Amino acid sequence: MEHPIKILIVEDNVIIADDMQSMLEEIGYEIVDNVIVYEQAVEVLKNNHVDLVLIDIILASDKTGIDLGKHIREVYNIPFIFVTSNSDRATVENAKTVKPDGYLVKPFEQQDLYTSIEIALSNFDYARKEKSKEIAGNEGDTFTSNSVLKDSIFVKKQHLYYRIQFGDIQFIKADNVYLEVNTVDKKFLVRSPLKDYLEKLPKNKFYRAHKSYIVNVDHIDAINSKDIMINNNLIPISKDFKEFIISSMNS
């Protein structure tokens, strides 16, 4: 199941704002609104679910993007990224006072925008989880994160980045320099070493069953001495993985 990330754009140059919106929608994000002044942004945040805000520092209002960043820090628990033409020392130092989750200098490419957003979301989620551990005395189970990235991964297909729930991934097959990520009804090609991809997945569900395969143990339908079956796909397994599965079955 794919859940688009909801983004608010706060940018007083309408041409740039529209261009950003097109870039983001092409990737697969959902634009909650596209506003030009501080007051409009405050109103949108109050009345809508927003996962991340992109903020121009200089706005068409007395209050700046830095004022908006301060408001978000005080009232909401969401990340924001400054998007600006100004990269001079004074602007950067001023921006740092409200601790933005990213700082993107115009002009930028679609890939820069995507990378900044994903890093901001990922870092924000990690920081929140670490903070929650401290609050709960390291009892991770007492905290339930509603983060947009806690249970999924992004996979590119053509010009869109699809959000795939970890539970929907059945197995991953290495094929030369690419990986084939298989869900119940789709296949995605990813350029990555199998070992690196395994590190992004939950350790209690995903295992390297063979030198060329990662499998989600929740989707194993059958097993014999050399293979497992997932959704009518016969997947070879190593001796170690077979022993692990059998011991799990017997425990």
Protein Blocks (a to p, Z undefined) as FASTA:
>chain_A
ZZddddddddfblklmmmmmmmmmmnopacfbacfbfklmmmmmmmpccfbdcddfbdcb
fbdfklmmmmmmmmmccddddddfbfcfklmmmmmmnopabdcdddddfklmmmmmmmmm
mmmmmmmmmmmmmmnoopaklpccfbfklmgccddehjbccdddfklpmbdcdehjbccd
ddfkbccdddddfklmmmmpcfklbccfbfkbccdfklpmbdcfkbcceehiacdddfkl
mmmmmmmmmZZ
